[in-house]
Structures are given as C-alpha cells and as structure tokens.
Amino acid sequence: MEDCSPRVSTSLVLPAFLVLPGLLPGLLPSGQWITHSVPLCGRRRSFLSTVSSPRHSVPTGFRLPPTESVGLPGLLQHNASQVLSQGLLRILDVDWLLAQAETFIMQRHQDLPPEAFLDPDVAEEAFNLNNGLVVLSYPWLSPQHPDPDGHHWRMVRQYLAKHVAQWYCETGSKFGVFWDYASLPQRAPDGTRTKEEQRALSAGLKIVNLLYGSATTCVVKLTSLPEGGTHQQLNVRPYSQRGWCVFEAVISGILKSKTKIVDLGHPEARVKLAEASSDWWEIVQAVDFKSTPICTPATMRRKLANLPFTCGSDREIVAQQYADFFNDVAPSLKHLKLWQWRGAVAAWDDEEVSQVIEALPHFVNTEVAFLSGNFFSDESLASILACLSKFPSFHQLDMCPCFGFSGSGFRALSANTFPALRILRLAESNIDDDGLSTLARQFRSLQGLKVLHLARCLRLRFSGFKALAAELPHLSYLEELWLGGTGLGDEAFRLLTKALPVLRNLRRLDFRDCRHITTVGVRTFARCMPHLPAMKPFRESMRRKSIFASNTTGGRQETCQHCLASMWAFAVKRTHFSCQACIRGVVWMPKRLQHTVEGELLAKCWCESGRACELLRWC
C-alpha cells in the first residue's frame, strides 16, 4: 500500500548521500549539502492555484503519532473492500466534484450521472490509500435533502481542492468522497426504494462504521450551520446534539490520528479555507477542537438514547454498529491515540476522562499510548497507570506535553509494575519536584526503562533532581536521559554525574538550555568523563530520515521528537522527525558554556577519552 506523502515545490538543502531527483538513498561522493528543487506533481496542477503557499506546519511542541499503513484489522478491511469493489456503496470522484460550480446542489444518488462515481475497483483503492478517501460527517439540514442551499457543498468544494493539492501521489491515484446522500440509494419522491436499491443500502450501511473508523480515511466534519437561506424550514439542531453525528465523531477517534479529523466548522478553519494562499496543513492547525473521547458500547448506547434521529429505528442500528466496531478493534489495537492539539485549551472534563478510563481496559494489546495535550488530574493519572499496567505488551507512554497533574499520581506504580515499559515521555508536562520524587521511588517497578524524557519540565528544581539521582541506579537498562531546558543546577548536576557511571547502557544525555548550569557544573562533568560508558549516536538510517530546508520558505515547520525544538524542514518520515543536533550527537550541553575555559576542558576530556569530537554538541 502506498503512503501519500505531501508534495511541495520548494528549494531544499539536501545531503549528498541522496540521489536526486527522487530523494532515494544512494552513494554520491562526499557529504556536501546541495540545493535541489522538488517538483510539484503535474497531473493536478490546475487545483494547486488555490494553494500557493509552500509552508506547512504543526503546532509547536507536538509530535504526531505514526500513521498506520493498514486502516482496519484484517477481516474488517476485507469486508469494506468487498462492498466497495462490488459497487454496492458508491464513492464520488473528486475530479468530477471539483468540476462542478459553486452553485451546484448535490443530487440524490439515483439522479447522479455515472461519471460522478469512481469505478468500484478505484474506489477500493482510494479506501486503502492514506487520505485517499474523504468521509463527510455533517448534519442533514432537512429530512428531504441534507443540503438544500449548498451550505455544506461550498465548504466541501474549497476543502477538496486543498486536500488534493496536499496528498496527491505521483502514481496518479484518484481521490474519492463518501457523501451519504450521494453514495447510498435514497427514497423516491413517493417514499419507496426498489429491491435492488434496498439491497445496496443494506450492504452499504453495514460498512459505514468502517469508513468513518478506518485509520486511512480522512473524516471532514461540517459542524457549522447556515444562518439563513431560501429554505425557511431548515433543521439547525447543532452537530453535537444529533445521533448520527455523535456516533461518527466518536468512532472516527478510535483508530485515526487527529490530523485525519478536520472540523471545518471552526471559525479559524473557515477563514483559512477561504484564503487562496492557505494550504491543508494551515487548515488542520487552525482546528483547535476538543477531540471526542472514546467510550464503551454501553456508554454510547446511553448517549444515543438521549439524542434525536430522523428515523427512530436508526438508534438501534447505530448503537449496534458502534458495538461491533469497538469490540472488533479494541482488542487488536496497538497504538492508542488519545492526544489533543492544544492541551488545556481543549481539555476533556472530568466526566469525559472517566469515560476514557472506563474504556481503557478493553484495549488489552496496546503497546503505545499517546496522551499528549490532555489535562489529567493526579487521580486520573493514577487510574490510567493502573489500567495500562495490565497490558502485557505495553512499552511506551507518551505524555509530552500533558497538563494538570503534578506527578503524585505516579504513586500508582507502587502497586502496578510495568515490566515491558521502555519509553516514558513526560517532556513539557507539569510534573514538579514532589511528582518526580514519587516517580523516582518507583523506578524498581520500571527496571526495563530505556528512555526517560523530562525536557522542558519547568517546575523541576533541586529536590526533584536529587531524588532522581538517588534512584537512577535502579534503571540499569537506561539508554537515554533527556533533561534539557529544565531547572537543573550545578549541585543537582554534581549528584547526577555521580550516578551516571553506574548506567553501563547509557547512550545519550541531554542538558542543553539548562540555564542554571555554570562552569562549575561543566568542570564536574569533565572529571566524570573517564568513568562514563561509551555512548553511541543514532543509527545512520535514522540520520537520513530528516532533510532540512535552507530557510523558512521551504518545507514545513516540524518539532524534533527528542529536543522538541521547532524548525523548518522537509521530513522524509514526518512523524519521526529529528533535528540535526540530535541525530548527530550523544551529549548536549548549554551553548553559552562552549568557549569558556571549563567548556574547552570538557571538549578536551571528551576527545581524549576516545570519543568522536563531533558527538559532543553545544546547543
């Protein structure tokens, strides 16, 4: 399955180990940096005029979870593909839609011409392609027609042009749109359907949950309502108070990354949508929405009981569809993505957090949990840890950044061990000295930990680092310790340097931007140098994953997954972006101390101990 990577025309600075054009690994001589222009995909140049800005960005400080190459567990993927390949559910052709006028009013499925739809085989291909299928989630504005004034259509048309410009692949694969009114057979004016239409409708409804829930599809939420229009009897009930809409919003958030849930009803998103110079990433970044929390089938059934449906029998259909999807997906899910864009600005309330905690035990095979950007109390943190500790293969917890808790919730580790946990990322969180002390006392429960990330935790001071230094020897497998941008001072640094030689697997240490470290701390670290284990940089294969733009007119603003620095870059593997300083070093020290007498002494001790001089970085 091919991944649709963004294509932009921009001047990039590329290392000479890349063969150009095509950005393929090769064996060009030397390691010089050269400039190369990456061409735009040619087949849809006509649509790129609406998206002229080459800039793409994600919110600073957020690292996106990896994108799945498979949308659903095997049997579910097969079921959806089978219905699409048989043409029982039809997918609209984006090229045909973009050729329609702004005044176009969507027609009933049976009234659309054949060329409006993708061929069944092409529709199946679009479904299997990352971002190849756009699925609309929106409120019907009248029982007879979902969009009588074209209110939804105008936003969809603007969005599709930017979506295609962003995700078009060189293979020429077509994009499709699922729009229920056009994709499924509708009733005739006399309220009837033929037997063939009823058969297609029944088959299509059985996989609707899979279209919204798949990790590869992009769900576009049309939550805004018209303020007026020629039709006076419009149904303006809000999106969040409609049964089908709530179902679609919740099921969309179980598997897919939040970048594949785009709410065009957000005011800032509508502004970006109307700007000819804006691009898809700018629209996504403008969507400052609170993601819908996952819930158990029982909770969903209770929600739906209080929500209206145009057809009352749909309530049971929707509840069963959610239950089927949840029960099939939850036990097999490995990457649990519960992160938010903006953290506390879009926080779940206590009831919603309780709803998530209630659902967690069903995800028994979870290996990685992304909770970034959420607001959790210490009580909630303790409950989450208690749930995660029961997952036998769980090995990574990413709470970078999370807000609300101070860290006392880590007391839950005293009763719950994590034998498989390898990575704990708490960077930019609100953990304080008491919280770090609580966490450090539980290191015996985390003896397999390899990465501890506490960079930019601004509330940490001496007492927290003292407790960390005292308990570090229990983390005998620790490979990476990230403390850059914290309140680490000379005395705490001295205590840490005493503990570091015990960690024989240590590979990387980060102390950059620690403003309270002075030349005294650097001198102490220099004395410790002969006793430190041999450290190793990241693998060469990882060094080639990130390509850096020469200036801000190229690439996209990325956040380094290690130091959290934000910079403009063209990342070959966007979700695992690493900056040059991180992938080409093993120890990072404050740059302001580099040219001091103590800094030069440290550099000398480093090189004399047999280590490559370039692996000591000053940032």
C-alpha positions in Angstrom: 0.0 0.0 0.0 1.4 3.4 -0.9 1.6 6.2 1.5 0.6 9.6 0.1 3.4 11.9 1.1 2.9 15.7 0.8 4.4 17.1 -2.4 5.6 20.7 -2.5 7.7 22.7 -4.8 10.5 24.3 -2.8 14.2 24.8 -2.6 15.7 22.3 -0.1 19.2 21.8 1.2 19.9 18.0 0.8 22.9 15.9 1.9 24.9 14.4 -0.9 24.0 10.8 0.2 20.7 11.3 -1.5 20.3 10.6 -5.2 18.4 13.4 -7.0 15.8 13.6 -8.3 13.5 11.3 -6.3 15.0 11.6 -2.9 16.2 8.0 -3.0 19.2 6.8 -0.9 22.3 6.5 -3.0 26.1 6.6 -2.9 27.0 10.1 -4.2 30.5 11.1 -3.1 31.3 13.3 -0.1 28.8 14.6 2.5 28.3 18.1 1.0 25.0 19.9 1.1 23.4 20.7 -2.2 20.3 22.6 -3.2 17.6 20.7 -5.2 14.1 21.7 -6.3 11.4 19.1 -5.7 8.9 19.3 -8.5 5.1 19.5 -7.9 3.0 16.6 -9.0 1.9 17.6 -12.5 -1.4 15.9 -13.1 -3.4 18.1 -10.8 -1.6 21.4 -11.3 -4.9 23.1 -12.1 -6.0 22.6 -8.5 -2.8 23.9 -6.9 -3.6 27.5 -7.8 -5.8 27.6 -4.8 -3.0 26.5 -2.5 0.1 28.6 -3.4 1.8 28.7 -0.1 4.6 26.2 0.3 4.5 26.4 4.1 3.2 23.6 6.2 3.3 23.5 9.9 2.1 21.6 13.0 1.6 23.1 16.5 5.0 23.6 18.2 5.8 21.0 20.8 3.6 18.3 19.4 4.9 15.1 17.9 2.5 13.3 15.7 1.8 9.7 16.3 2.9 7.4 13.4 0.4 6.8 10.6 -0.8 3.3 10.1 -0.4 1.8 6.6 -3.4 -0.5 7.3 -6.7 1.1 8.0 -8.5 -1.7 9.9 -7.9 -5.2 11.3 -7.8 -7.8 8.5 -11.4 -9.1 8.4 -12.9 -5.6 8.7 -10.7 -4.3 5.9 -11.7 -7.2 3.7 -15.4 -6.6 4.4 -15.3 -2.9 3.5 -13.1 -3.6 0.4 -15.6 -6.3 -0.8 -18.6 -4.0 -0.6 -16.8 -1.2 -2.4 -15.4 -3.5 -5.1 -18.9 -4.8 -5.8 -20.2 -1.3 -6.3 -22.9 -1.6 -3.6 -21.7 1.6 -2.0 -20.6 4.2 -4.5 -17.8 6.7 -3.9 -17.9 10.2 -5.6 -15.0 11.1 -7.8 -13.2 14.2 -6.5 -12.2 15.3 -10.0 -15.9 15.3 -11.0 -16.9 17.2 -7.8 -14.2 19.9 -8.4 -15.5 20.4 -11.9 -19.0 21.4 -10.5 -19.9 25.1 -10.0 -20.0 26.7 -6.6 -23.8 27.0 -7.0 -24.1 23.2 -7.5 -26.7 21.4 -5.3 -25.9 17.8 -4.6 -28.4 15.4 -6.2 -29.8 12.1 -4.9 -27.7 9.0 -5.5 -30.0 7.7 -8.3 -30.0 11.0 -10.1 -26.3 11.5 -10.5 -24.6 10.6 -13.8 -22.3 7.5 -13.9 -19.2 9.7 -14.3 -19.8 11.2 -10.9 -18.6 8.0 -9.2 -15.3 6.2 -9.1 -15.2 2.7 -10.6 -15.6 0.2 -7.9 -12.0 -1.1 -8.1 -10.7 2.5 -8.0 -13.0 3.2 -5.0 -11.5 0.3 -3.2 -8.0 1.6 -4.0 -8.9 5.0 -2.6 -10.2 3.5 0.6 -6.9 1.6 1.1 -4.8 4.6 0.4 -3.8 7.0 3.2 -6.0 10.1 2.9 -7.3 8.7 -0.4 -11.0 8.8 0.8 -12.6 11.8 2.4 -15.6 10.9 4.5 -18.1 13.6 5.3 -19.7 13.9 8.8 -22.4 16.5 8.8 -26.0 17.3 10.0 -28.8 17.0 7.5 -30.5 20.4 7.1 -33.9 18.9 6.1 -35.5 15.5 6.0 -35.8 15.6 2.2 -32.4 17.0 1.3 -29.3 17.3 3.5 -28.0 20.5 1.9 -30.8 22.3 0.1 -29.0 25.6 -0.1 -25.5 24.3 -0.9 -24.2 25.4 2.5 -22.2 22.3 3.1 -21.2 21.9 -0.6 -19.4 25.2 -0.7 -17.1 24.3 2.2 -16.5 20.8 0.8 -15.5 22.2 -2.6 -13.0 24.5 -1.1 -11.6 21.8 1.1 -11.2 19.2 -1.6 -9.0 21.4 -3.7 -6.6 21.8 -0.8 -6.8 18.1 0.2 -5.9 17.0 -3.3 -3.0 19.5 -3.6 -1.6 18.2 -0.3 -1.9 14.5 -0.7 -1.8 13.8 -4.5 0.7 10.9 -5.2 2.8 10.6 -8.3 1.1 7.3 -9.0 -2.0 9.2 -10.3 -4.3 7.5 -7.8 -7.7 9.1 -7.7 -9.4 10.5 -4.6 -12.9 9.8 -3.5 -15.6 11.2 -1.2 -18.2 9.4 0.8 -21.3 11.6 1.0 -24.2 9.5 2.3 -26.9 11.3 0.2 -25.0 10.7 -3.0 -23.3 7.4 -2.1 -26.3 5.4 -0.9 -29.7 4.9 -2.6 -32.3 7.4 -1.4 -36.1 7.1 -1.3 -38.0 8.1 -4.4 -40.5 11.0 -4.1 -43.2 8.5 -3.2 -41.0 7.3 -0.3 -40.1 3.9 -1.8 -36.9 2.0 -2.9 -36.6 -0.8 -5.3 -35.4 -4.2 -4.1 -32.0 -3.7 -5.7 -31.7 -0.2 -4.1 -32.7 -1.7 -0.7 -30.0 -4.4 -1.1 -27.3 -1.8 -1.9 -28.5 0.3 1.0 -28.3 -2.6 3.5 -24.9 -3.6 2.3 -23.6 0.0 2.4 -24.9 0.7 5.9 -23.0 -2.4 7.2 -19.7 -0.8 6.4 -20.4 2.9 7.2 -18.8 2.5 10.6 -15.7 1.1 8.8 -15.5 4.2 6.5 -15.5 6.6 9.5 -13.4 4.4 11.7 -10.6 3.4 9.3 -7.1 4.8 10.1 -6.5 5.6 6.4 -9.6 7.7 5.7 -9.9 11.5 6.4 -13.1 12.5 8.2 -14.3 16.0 7.4 -16.8 17.4 10.0 -19.2 20.1 8.8 -20.3 21.4 12.1 -21.3 24.9 11.1 -25.0 25.7 10.4 -26.4 28.2 7.9 -27.6 31.5 9.4 -30.3 31.9 6.8 -31.3 30.9 3.3 -34.1 30.5 0.8 -35.4 27.4 2.7 -37.2 28.5 5.9 -37.7 25.1 7.4 -34.1 24.2 7.9 -33.1 21.9 10.8 -30.5 23.9 12.7 -30.1 21.5 15.6 -26.3 21.6 16.5 -24.0 18.8 15.3 -23.3 17.7 18.9 -27.0 17.0 19.5 -27.6 14.6 16.6 -27.3 10.9 17.0 -25.6 10.0 13.7 -23.1 12.9 14.1 -22.1 11.9 17.7 -21.6 8.3 16.5 -19.4 9.4 13.6 -17.4 11.7 15.8 -16.6 9.1 18.4 -15.9 6.2 16.1 -13.6 8.4 14.0 -11.3 9.0 17.0 -10.6 5.4 17.9 -8.1 4.4 15.2 -7.1 7.5 13.2 -4.7 10.3 14.0 -6.3 13.6 14.9 -4.8 15.1 11.7 -7.3 13.0 9.8 -10.3 14.6 11.6 -10.8 18.0 10.2 -13.6 20.2 11.6 -14.4 22.9 9.0 -17.0 24.4 11.4 -14.2 26.0 13.5 -14.1 29.8 12.7 -10.4 29.9 12.1 -10.6 26.9 9.9 -13.3 28.6 7.8 -11.0 31.7 7.4 -8.1 29.6 6.3 -10.4 27.6 4.0 -11.4 30.8 2.2 -7.9 32.1 1.7 -6.4 31.2 -1.6 -2.9 31.2 -0.2 -3.6 28.8 2.6 -2.9 25.1 2.4 -4.2 21.9 4.0 -1.8 22.0 7.0 -2.8 25.5 7.9 -6.5 24.4 8.0 -5.6 21.5 10.2 -3.5 23.6 12.5 -6.4 26.1 12.8 -8.8 23.4 14.0 -8.5 24.0 17.8 -11.2 21.5 18.7 -11.6 19.1 21.6 -11.4 15.6 20.3 -14.3 13.3 21.1 -13.3 10.8 23.8 -13.6 7.1 23.2 -16.3 5.2 25.1 -17.6 1.7 25.7 -20.6 0.4 23.7 -22.7 0.7 26.9 -21.8 4.4 27.2 -22.5 5.0 23.6 -25.9 3.4 23.9 -26.7 5.7 26.8 -25.6 8.7 24.8 -27.8 7.8 21.8 -30.8 7.2 24.0 -31.0 11.0 24.6 -30.2 12.1 21.0 -32.8 12.6 18.2 -32.8 10.6 15.0 -35.0 11.4 12.0 -35.8 7.7 11.7 -36.2 6.2 15.1 -35.1 2.8 14.1 -31.7 4.2 13.3 -30.9 4.5 17.0 -30.5 0.7 17.4 -28.7 0.4 14.1 -26.1 3.0 15.1 -25.7 1.5 18.6 -25.0 -1.9 17.2 -22.6 -0.6 14.6 -20.6 1.1 17.2 -20.6 -2.0 19.4 -19.5 -4.2 16.5 -16.6 -1.8 15.6 -15.5 -1.3 19.2 -15.5 -5.0 20.1 -13.6 -5.9 16.9 -11.0 -3.1 17.0 -10.2 -2.6 20.8 -8.6 -6.0 21.4 -6.3 -5.7 18.4 -5.3 -2.0 18.6 -1.6 -1.5 19.4 -1.2 2.3 19.1 -3.8 4.1 21.3 -4.1 7.8 20.1 -5.8 9.9 22.7 -3.9 13.1 22.1 -5.2 16.7 21.7 -4.0 19.5 19.5 -3.9 22.3 22.2 -3.8 20.7 25.5 -5.6 22.5 28.3 -7.4 24.8 25.8 -9.3 21.7 24.5 -9.3 19.6 27.7 -11.8 16.8 28.4 -13.8 17.4 31.5 -13.8 15.0 34.5 -16.8 13.0 33.1 -15.1 12.6 29.8 -11.8 11.5 31.4 -13.8 8.9 33.4 -15.4 7.8 30.2 -11.9 7.2 28.7 -10.7 5.4 31.8 -13.7 3.1 31.7 -12.9 2.2 28.0 -9.2 1.6 28.5 -9.3 -2.0 29.9 -10.8 -3.2 26.5 -7.6 -2.2 24.7 -5.6 -5.2 26.2 -3.0 -5.4 23.4 -2.0 -1.8 23.4 1.8 -1.3 23.1 2.0 2.5 22.8 -0.3 5.2 24.3 -0.2 8.8 23.0 -1.9 11.0 25.6 -0.2 14.3 24.6 -2.0 17.5 25.1 -4.6 16.3 27.6 -5.4 17.7 31.1 -5.3 15.0 33.7 -5.6 15.3 37.5 -3.2 13.1 39.6 -6.2 10.9 40.4 -6.9 10.4 36.7 -3.2 9.7 36.1 -3.2 7.0 38.8 -6.2 5.4 37.3 -4.7 5.4 33.8 -1.5 3.9 35.0 -3.4 1.2 36.8 -5.2 0.3 33.5 -2.0 0.4 31.4 -0.1 -1.8 33.8 -2.4 -4.7 32.9 -1.4 -4.7 29.3 1.4 -7.3 28.8 3.0 -5.7 25.7 2.7 -2.1 26.8 6.1 -0.4 26.3 5.7 3.3 25.6 3.8 6.1 27.4 3.9 9.5 25.6 2.5 12.4 27.7 4.5 15.1 26.0 3.1 17.5 26.9 0.3 16.9 29.4 -1.1 19.2 31.9 -2.9 19.2 35.3 -1.1 16.5 37.2 1.9 17.3 39.4 3.2 13.7 39.4 1.9 12.4 42.7 -0.3 10.1 40.6 2.8 8.0 39.9 2.3 6.5 43.3 0.1 4.0 41.4 3.4 2.4 40.3 3.9 1.0 43.8 1.0 -1.4 43.2 1.4 -1.8 39.4 4.6 -2.8 37.7 5.5 -2.2 34.1 8.0 -4.9 33.2 7.8 -4.1 29.4 7.8 -0.3 29.6 10.8 1.0 27.6 9.9 4.7 26.9 8.4 7.3 29.2 8.0 10.7 27.7 6.9 13.5 30.2 8.5 16.4 28.4 6.9 19.8 28.9 4.5 18.4 31.4 3.5 19.9 34.8 5.4 17.4 36.9 7.0 19.1 39.9 9.7 18.1 42.5 7.3 16.0 44.6 6.0 14.3 41.5 9.5 13.4 40.2 10.4 12.2 43.7 7.3 10.0 43.7 8.2 8.7 40.2 11.9 8.1 41.2 10.9 6.0 44.2 9.0 3.7 41.8 12.0 3.0 39.5 12.1 -0.5 40.9 8.8 -1.1 39.0 10.4 0.2 35.8 13.6 -1.6 35.6 13.4 -2.2 31.9 13.1 1.5 31.1 15.4 2.7 28.3 14.3 6.3 27.7 13.3 8.9 30.3 12.3 12.2 28.8 11.8 15.2 31.1 13.0 18.0 28.8 11.4 21.4 29.4 9.6 20.4 32.6 9.9 23.9 34.1 8.7 23.1 37.6 11.6 20.7 38.4 14.2 22.0 40.8 16.9 20.7 43.2 14.9 18.3 45.4 13.3 16.5 42.4 16.7 16.1 40.6 18.3 14.9 43.9 15.6 12.2 44.2 16.2 11.3 40.5 20.0 11.0 41.0 19.5 8.8 44.1 17.2 6.3 42.3 18.8 6.3 38.8 21.0 3.2 39.6 17.8 1.1 39.6 17.3 1.9 35.9 20.2 -0.4 34.8 19.0 -0.6 31.2 18.6 3.2 30.8 19.9 4.4 27.4 18.7 8.0 27.1 18.1 10.7 29.7 16.7 14.0 28.5 16.8 16.9 30.9 17.3 19.9 28.5 15.6 23.1 29.3 14.9 22.3 32.9 15.9 24.0 36.2 18.9 21.6 36.7 21.7 23.5 38.6 25.3 22.8 39.5 24.6 20.9 42.7 22.0 18.6 41.3 24.2 18.2 38.2 27.0 17.0 40.5 24.7 14.4 42.1 23.7 13.2 38.7 27.3 12.8 37.4 27.9 10.5 40.4 25.1 8.2 39.4 25.7 8.2 35.6 28.8 5.8 35.6 26.6 3.1 37.0 24.4 3.2 33.9 26.5 1.0 31.6 24.0 1.1 28.8 23.8 4.8 28.7 23.9 6.3 25.1 22.6 9.8 25.2 22.5 12.7 27.7 20.7 16.0 27.2 21.5 19.1 29.3 21.1 21.8 26.6 19.4 25.1 27.6 19.8 24.3 31.3 20.3 27.9 32.4 21.3 27.1 36.0 24.3 25.0 35.0 27.5 27.1 35.2 31.2 26.5 34.6 31.3 24.7 38.0 28.9 22.1 36.7 30.9 21.7 33.4 34.1 21.2 35.4 32.4 18.5 37.5 31.1 16.7 34.3 34.6 16.8 32.8 36.0 15.0 35.8 33.3 12.3 35.4 34.1 11.8 31.7 36.6 8.9 32.0 34.1 6.9 34.0 31.1 7.3 31.6 30.2 4.3 29.3 30.9 4.5 25.6 28.0 6.3 24.0 26.5 5.8 20.6 24.7 8.2 18.2 21.5 7.3 16.4 21.8 4.7 13.6 22.8 6.0 10.2 19.4 5.0 8.8 17.8 7.4 11.3 20.1 10.2 10.3 18.7 10.0 6.7 15.1 10.4 7.7 15.1 14.2 8.0 16.1 16.7 5.3 16.4 20.3 6.3 15.1 23.3 4.4 17.6 26.1 3.7 15.2 28.7 5.0 11.6 29.3 6.1 10.3 29.5 2.5 10.7 25.7 2.1 9.3 22.7 3.8 7.1 22.6 6.8 7.6 23.6 10.5 8.5 20.4 12.3 9.1 19.6 16.0 12.0 17.4 16.9 10.9 14.3 18.7 13.9 14.4 21.0 14.7 18.1 22.0 11.2 19.5 21.0 12.9 22.3 19.0 10.7 23.7 16.2 12.3 24.4 12.8 11.5 24.4 9.1 12.3 21.2 7.4 11.3 18.7 4.7 11.0 15.5 6.6 11.1 12.3 4.6 9.5 10.5 7.6 7.3 13.3 9.0 6.0 11.5 12.1 9.6 10.7 13.3 11.3 14.0 12.7 14.7 14.6 14.3 16.8 17.7 14.1 20.5 17.7 13.0 21.8 18.4 16.5 20.0 15.3 18.0 20.8 12.8 15.3 24.5 13.7 15.2 25.3 13.8 18.9 25.2 11.8 22.1 25.8 14.5 24.8 24.2 18.0 24.6 25.5 20.9 26.7 24.5 24.6 27.0 26.0 26.5 24.1 26.8 29.6 26.2 29.4 27.5 28.0 31.2 26.2 25.0 34.0 28.7 24.8 34.7 29.0 28.5 37.9 27.5 30.0 35.8 24.7 31.5 33.9 24.1 28.2 37.2 23.7 26.4 38.4 21.4 29.2 35.3 19.3 28.8 35.8 19.1 25.0 39.4 18.0 25.5 38.5 15.3 28.1 35.8 14.1 25.7 38.1 13.7 22.7 41.0 12.3 24.8 38.7 9.5 26.2 38.5 8.1 22.6 35.1 9.6 21.7 34.4 11.3 18.4 34.7 15.0 19.0 31.6 15.9 16.9 29.4 13.8 19.2 29.6 16.4 21.9 27.1 19.1 20.9 26.7 22.6 22.3 23.1 23.8 21.8 
